[in-house]
Amino acid sequence: MKSLLVSICALFGFSTAMAADAAAPQGGGFGPIIFLVVIVAFMYFMVWRPQQKKAKAQRELVASVATGDEVMTGGGIIGKVAKVYEGYLGVEVHEGGSIIIQRNAVGSVLPKGTIASIK
């Protein structure tokens, strides 16, 4: 194997010393593994874990919506929850007018009196 490497290096004009250096084994093999573990740990703590916490908080918010809460949808519609269905909410957007939205469309629950202060 070493003689084949020396022949190839001689063919392309490299010295035989370079061929000997190229054939020498390199350092330990733990460097790339440690680097990969560090990258995975970084991605877990900086990307995946905060995203999971945010998703959990949103699920808890959506589950806690009750009749009488003032909510704002992801699209910016503000209203008061009039009826609560299994996967939907009846939201009164003005007097006598209501819409039905999915629970997941709720972006945030507003403090009581927000709608009155906006009008």
Biotite code that builds the C-alpha atoms (Angstrom):
import biotite.structure as struc

atoms = struc.array([
    struc.Atom([0.000, 0.000, 0.000], chain_id="A", res_id=1, res_name="MET", atom_name="CA", element="C"),
    struc.Atom([2.804, 2.385, 0.931], chain_id="A", res_id=2, res_name="LYS", atom_name="CA", element="C"),
    struc.Atom([4.678, 1.650, -2.295], chain_id="A", res_id=3, res_name="SER", atom_name="CA", element="C"),
    struc.Atom([1.529, 2.417, -4.305], chain_id="A", res_id=4, res_name="LEU", atom_name="CA", element="C"),
    struc.Atom([1.189, 5.776, -2.521], chain_id="A", res_id=5, res_name="LEU", atom_name="CA", element="C"),
    struc.Atom([4.870, 6.566, -3.177], chain_id="A", res_id=6, res_name="VAL", atom_name="CA", element="C"),
    struc.Atom([4.416, 5.713, -6.868], chain_id="A", res_id=7, res_name="SER", atom_name="CA", element="C"),
    struc.Atom([1.370, 7.952, -7.189], chain_id="A", res_id=8, res_name="ILE", atom_name="CA", element="C"),
    struc.Atom([3.125, 10.851, -5.439], chain_id="A", res_id=9, res_name="CYS", atom_name="CA", element="C"),
    struc.Atom([6.170, 10.437, -7.702], chain_id="A", res_id=10, res_name="ALA", atom_name="CA", element="C"),
    struc.Atom([3.880, 10.449, -10.739], chain_id="A", res_id=11, res_name="LEU", atom_name="CA", element="C"),
    struc.Atom([2.370, 13.803, -9.756], chain_id="A", res_id=12, res_name="PHE", atom_name="CA", element="C"),
    struc.Atom([5.677, 15.356, -8.712], chain_id="A", res_id=13, res_name="GLY", atom_name="CA", element="C"),
    struc.Atom([5.386, 15.164, -4.938], chain_id="A", res_id=14, res_name="PHE", atom_name="CA", element="C"),
    struc.Atom([8.367, 14.171, -2.880], chain_id="A", res_id=15, res_name="SER", atom_name="CA", element="C"),
    struc.Atom([8.460, 10.789, -1.213], chain_id="A", res_id=16, res_name="THR", atom_name="CA", element="C"),
    struc.Atom([8.635, 12.555, 2.155], chain_id="A", res_id=17, res_name="ALA", atom_name="CA", element="C"),
    struc.Atom([5.158, 13.959, 1.510], chain_id="A", res_id=18, res_name="MET", atom_name="CA", element="C"),
    struc.Atom([3.950, 10.471, 0.669], chain_id="A", res_id=19, res_name="ALA", atom_name="CA", element="C"),
    struc.Atom([5.319, 9.146, 3.940], chain_id="A", res_id=20, res_name="ALA", atom_name="CA", element="C"),
    struc.Atom([3.618, 11.974, 5.843], chain_id="A", res_id=21, res_name="ASP", atom_name="CA", element="C"),
    struc.Atom([0.355, 11.306, 4.065], chain_id="A", res_id=22, res_name="ALA", atom_name="CA", element="C"),
    struc.Atom([0.482, 7.617, 4.941], chain_id="A", res_id=23, res_name="ALA", atom_name="CA", element="C"),
    struc.Atom([1.122, 8.310, 8.654], chain_id="A", res_id=24, res_name="ALA", atom_name="CA", element="C"),
    struc.Atom([-1.971, 7.895, 10.818], chain_id="A", res_id=25, res_name="PRO", atom_name="CA", element="C"),
    struc.Atom([-3.581, 11.080, 12.107], chain_id="A", res_id=26, res_name="GLN", atom_name="CA", element="C"),
    struc.Atom([-4.542, 11.928, 15.704], chain_id="A", res_id=27, res_name="GLY", atom_name="CA", element="C"),
    struc.Atom([-7.297, 10.306, 17.756], chain_id="A", res_id=28, res_name="GLY", atom_name="CA", element="C"),
    struc.Atom([-10.791, 9.838, 16.368], chain_id="A", res_id=29, res_name="GLY", atom_name="CA", element="C"),
    struc.Atom([-12.679, 11.429, 19.273], chain_id="A", res_id=30, res_name="PHE", atom_name="CA", element="C"),
    struc.Atom([-12.468, 15.003, 17.959], chain_id="A", res_id=31, res_name="GLY", atom_name="CA", element="C"),
    struc.Atom([-15.315, 14.744, 15.436], chain_id="A", res_id=32, res_name="PRO", atom_name="CA", element="C"),
    struc.Atom([-17.486, 12.805, 17.875], chain_id="A", res_id=33, res_name="ILE", atom_name="CA", element="C"),
    struc.Atom([-17.025, 15.415, 20.609], chain_id="A", res_id=34, res_name="ILE", atom_name="CA", element="C"),
    struc.Atom([-17.733, 18.186, 18.101], chain_id="A", res_id=35, res_name="PHE", atom_name="CA", element="C"),
    struc.Atom([-20.946, 16.454, 17.019], chain_id="A", res_id=36, res_name="LEU", atom_name="CA", element="C"),
    struc.Atom([-22.075, 16.042, 20.635], chain_id="A", res_id=37, res_name="VAL", atom_name="CA", element="C"),
    struc.Atom([-21.414, 19.733, 21.321], chain_id="A", res_id=38, res_name="VAL", atom_name="CA", element="C"),
    struc.Atom([-23.407, 20.780, 18.235], chain_id="A", res_id=39, res_name="ILE", atom_name="CA", element="C"),
    struc.Atom([-26.361, 18.554, 19.189], chain_id="A", res_id=40, res_name="VAL", atom_name="CA", element="C"),
    struc.Atom([-26.325, 19.892, 22.773], chain_id="A", res_id=41, res_name="ALA", atom_name="CA", element="C"),
    struc.Atom([-26.223, 23.465, 21.470], chain_id="A", res_id=42, res_name="PHE", atom_name="CA", element="C"),
    struc.Atom([-29.193, 22.827, 19.171], chain_id="A", res_id=43, res_name="MET", atom_name="CA", element="C"),
    struc.Atom([-31.142, 21.230, 22.026], chain_id="A", res_id=44, res_name="TYR", atom_name="CA", element="C"),
    struc.Atom([-30.635, 24.065, 24.503], chain_id="A", res_id=45, res_name="PHE", atom_name="CA", element="C"),
    struc.Atom([-30.853, 26.967, 22.051], chain_id="A", res_id=46, res_name="MET", atom_name="CA", element="C"),
    struc.Atom([-33.541, 25.824, 19.610], chain_id="A", res_id=47, res_name="VAL", atom_name="CA", element="C"),
    struc.Atom([-35.567, 22.761, 20.488], chain_id="A", res_id=48, res_name="TRP", atom_name="CA", element="C"),
    struc.Atom([-36.111, 23.257, 24.241], chain_id="A", res_id=49, res_name="ARG", atom_name="CA", element="C"),
    struc.Atom([-37.279, 26.911, 24.076], chain_id="A", res_id=50, res_name="PRO", atom_name="CA", element="C"),
    struc.Atom([-39.601, 26.034, 21.203], chain_id="A", res_id=51, res_name="GLN", atom_name="CA", element="C"),
    struc.Atom([-41.141, 23.204, 23.233], chain_id="A", res_id=52, res_name="GLN", atom_name="CA", element="C"),
    struc.Atom([-41.650, 25.510, 26.222], chain_id="A", res_id=53, res_name="LYS", atom_name="CA", element="C"),
    struc.Atom([-43.383, 28.093, 24.042], chain_id="A", res_id=54, res_name="LYS", atom_name="CA", element="C"),
    struc.Atom([-45.649, 25.452, 22.481], chain_id="A", res_id=55, res_name="ALA", atom_name="CA", element="C"),
    struc.Atom([-46.573, 24.111, 25.920], chain_id="A", res_id=56, res_name="LYS", atom_name="CA", element="C"),
    struc.Atom([-47.461, 27.602, 27.160], chain_id="A", res_id=57, res_name="ALA", atom_name="CA", element="C"),
    struc.Atom([-49.665, 28.174, 24.084], chain_id="A", res_id=58, res_name="GLN", atom_name="CA", element="C"),
    struc.Atom([-51.466, 24.837, 24.631], chain_id="A", res_id=59, res_name="ARG", atom_name="CA", element="C"),
    struc.Atom([-52.131, 25.753, 28.271], chain_id="A", res_id=60, res_name="GLU", atom_name="CA", element="C"),
    struc.Atom([-53.412, 29.197, 27.251], chain_id="A", res_id=61, res_name="LEU", atom_name="CA", element="C"),
    struc.Atom([-55.800, 27.733, 24.671], chain_id="A", res_id=62, res_name="VAL", atom_name="CA", element="C"),
    struc.Atom([-57.052, 25.118, 27.137], chain_id="A", res_id=63, res_name="ALA", atom_name="CA", element="C"),
    struc.Atom([-57.740, 27.724, 29.834], chain_id="A", res_id=64, res_name="SER", atom_name="CA", element="C"),
    struc.Atom([-59.967, 30.001, 27.720], chain_id="A", res_id=65, res_name="VAL", atom_name="CA", element="C"),
    struc.Atom([-63.430, 30.278, 29.287], chain_id="A", res_id=66, res_name="ALA", atom_name="CA", element="C"),
    struc.Atom([-66.680, 32.155, 28.697], chain_id="A", res_id=67, res_name="THR", atom_name="CA", element="C"),
    struc.Atom([-66.291, 35.875, 29.362], chain_id="A", res_id=68, res_name="GLY", atom_name="CA", element="C"),
    struc.Atom([-62.563, 36.049, 28.529], chain_id="A", res_id=69, res_name="ASP", atom_name="CA", element="C"),
    struc.Atom([-61.440, 38.731, 26.119], chain_id="A", res_id=70, res_name="GLU", atom_name="CA", element="C"),
    struc.Atom([-59.209, 37.253, 23.449], chain_id="A", res_id=71, res_name="VAL", atom_name="CA", element="C"),
    struc.Atom([-57.236, 38.318, 20.419], chain_id="A", res_id=72, res_name="MET", atom_name="CA", element="C"),
    struc.Atom([-56.833, 35.911, 17.526], chain_id="A", res_id=73, res_name="THR", atom_name="CA", element="C"),
    struc.Atom([-53.646, 35.388, 15.582], chain_id="A", res_id=74, res_name="GLY", atom_name="CA", element="C"),
    struc.Atom([-55.156, 37.546, 12.826], chain_id="A", res_id=75, res_name="GLY", atom_name="CA", element="C"),
    struc.Atom([-55.771, 40.466, 15.197], chain_id="A", res_id=76, res_name="GLY", atom_name="CA", element="C"),
    struc.Atom([-59.526, 40.103, 15.775], chain_id="A", res_id=77, res_name="ILE", atom_name="CA", element="C"),
    struc.Atom([-60.499, 41.111, 19.311], chain_id="A", res_id=78, res_name="ILE", atom_name="CA", element="C"),
    struc.Atom([-63.646, 39.831, 20.985], chain_id="A", res_id=79, res_name="GLY", atom_name="CA", element="C"),
    struc.Atom([-65.248, 38.362, 24.065], chain_id="A", res_id=80, res_name="LYS", atom_name="CA", element="C"),
    struc.Atom([-65.792, 34.618, 24.328], chain_id="A", res_id=81, res_name="VAL", atom_name="CA", element="C"),
    struc.Atom([-69.556, 33.998, 24.357], chain_id="A", res_id=82, res_name="ALA", atom_name="CA", element="C"),
    struc.Atom([-69.687, 30.211, 23.977], chain_id="A", res_id=83, res_name="LYS", atom_name="CA", element="C"),
    struc.Atom([-67.155, 27.447, 24.425], chain_id="A", res_id=84, res_name="VAL", atom_name="CA", element="C"),
    struc.Atom([-67.433, 24.378, 22.228], chain_id="A", res_id=85, res_name="TYR", atom_name="CA", element="C"),
    struc.Atom([-65.157, 21.328, 22.162], chain_id="A", res_id=86, res_name="GLU", atom_name="CA", element="C"),
    struc.Atom([-62.637, 22.583, 19.608], chain_id="A", res_id=87, res_name="GLY", atom_name="CA", element="C"),
    struc.Atom([-64.136, 25.978, 18.834], chain_id="A", res_id=88, res_name="TYR", atom_name="CA", element="C"),
    struc.Atom([-65.061, 29.241, 20.501], chain_id="A", res_id=89, res_name="LEU", atom_name="CA", element="C"),
    struc.Atom([-67.986, 31.547, 19.822], chain_id="A", res_id=90, res_name="GLY", atom_name="CA", element="C"),
    struc.Atom([-66.458, 35.029, 19.986], chain_id="A", res_id=91, res_name="VAL", atom_name="CA", element="C"),
    struc.Atom([-68.635, 38.154, 20.122], chain_id="A", res_id=92, res_name="GLU", atom_name="CA", element="C"),
    struc.Atom([-66.808, 40.758, 18.040], chain_id="A", res_id=93, res_name="VAL", atom_name="CA", element="C"),
    struc.Atom([-69.508, 43.440, 18.357], chain_id="A", res_id=94, res_name="HIS", atom_name="CA", element="C"),
    struc.Atom([-72.941, 43.682, 19.989], chain_id="A", res_id=95, res_name="GLU", atom_name="CA", element="C"),
    struc.Atom([-75.177, 41.059, 18.454], chain_id="A", res_id=96, res_name="GLY", atom_name="CA", element="C"),
    struc.Atom([-72.467, 39.764, 16.092], chain_id="A", res_id=97, res_name="GLY", atom_name="CA", element="C"),
    struc.Atom([-70.319, 36.772, 16.803], chain_id="A", res_id=98, res_name="SER", atom_name="CA", element="C"),
    struc.Atom([-67.982, 34.471, 14.924], chain_id="A", res_id=99, res_name="ILE", atom_name="CA", element="C"),
    struc.Atom([-66.869, 30.936, 15.548], chain_id="A", res_id=100, res_name="ILE", atom_name="CA", element="C"),
    struc.Atom([-63.125, 30.333, 15.602], chain_id="A", res_id=101, res_name="ILE", atom_name="CA", element="C"),
    struc.Atom([-60.913, 27.361, 16.336], chain_id="A", res_id=102, res_name="GLN", atom_name="CA", element="C"),
    struc.Atom([-59.387, 27.287, 19.799], chain_id="A", res_id=103, res_name="ARG", atom_name="CA", element="C"),
    struc.Atom([-55.914, 27.204, 18.245], chain_id="A", res_id=104, res_name="ASN", atom_name="CA", element="C"),
    struc.Atom([-56.579, 30.574, 16.582], chain_id="A", res_id=105, res_name="ALA", atom_name="CA", element="C"),
    struc.Atom([-56.391, 32.329, 19.964], chain_id="A", res_id=106, res_name="VAL", atom_name="CA", element="C"),
    struc.Atom([-53.175, 34.312, 20.076], chain_id="A", res_id=107, res_name="GLY", atom_name="CA", element="C"),
    struc.Atom([-53.550, 35.796, 23.538], chain_id="A", res_id=108, res_name="SER", atom_name="CA", element="C"),
    struc.Atom([-56.002, 36.358, 26.366], chain_id="A", res_id=109, res_name="VAL", atom_name="CA", element="C"),
    struc.Atom([-56.409, 40.067, 27.062], chain_id="A", res_id=110, res_name="LEU", atom_name="CA", element="C"),
    struc.Atom([-56.931, 41.653, 30.489], chain_id="A", res_id=111, res_name="PRO", atom_name="CA", element="C"),
    struc.Atom([-60.536, 42.323, 31.497], chain_id="A", res_id=112, res_name="LYS", atom_name="CA", element="C"),
    struc.Atom([-61.810, 45.676, 30.215], chain_id="A", res_id=113, res_name="GLY", atom_name="CA", element="C"),
    struc.Atom([-59.505, 45.875, 27.205], chain_id="A", res_id=114, res_name="THR", atom_name="CA", element="C"),
    struc.Atom([-62.389, 45.964, 24.713], chain_id="A", res_id=115, res_name="ILE", atom_name="CA", element="C"),
    struc.Atom([-64.160, 48.737, 26.661], chain_id="A", res_id=116, res_name="ALA", atom_name="CA", element="C"),
    struc.Atom([-60.977, 50.815, 26.767], chain_id="A", res_id=117, res_name="SER", atom_name="CA", element="C"),
    struc.Atom([-60.436, 50.447, 23.007], chain_id="A", res_id=118, res_name="ILE", atom_name="CA", element="C"),
    struc.Atom([-63.935, 51.660, 22.109], chain_id="A", res_id=119, res_name="LYS", atom_name="CA", element="C"),
])
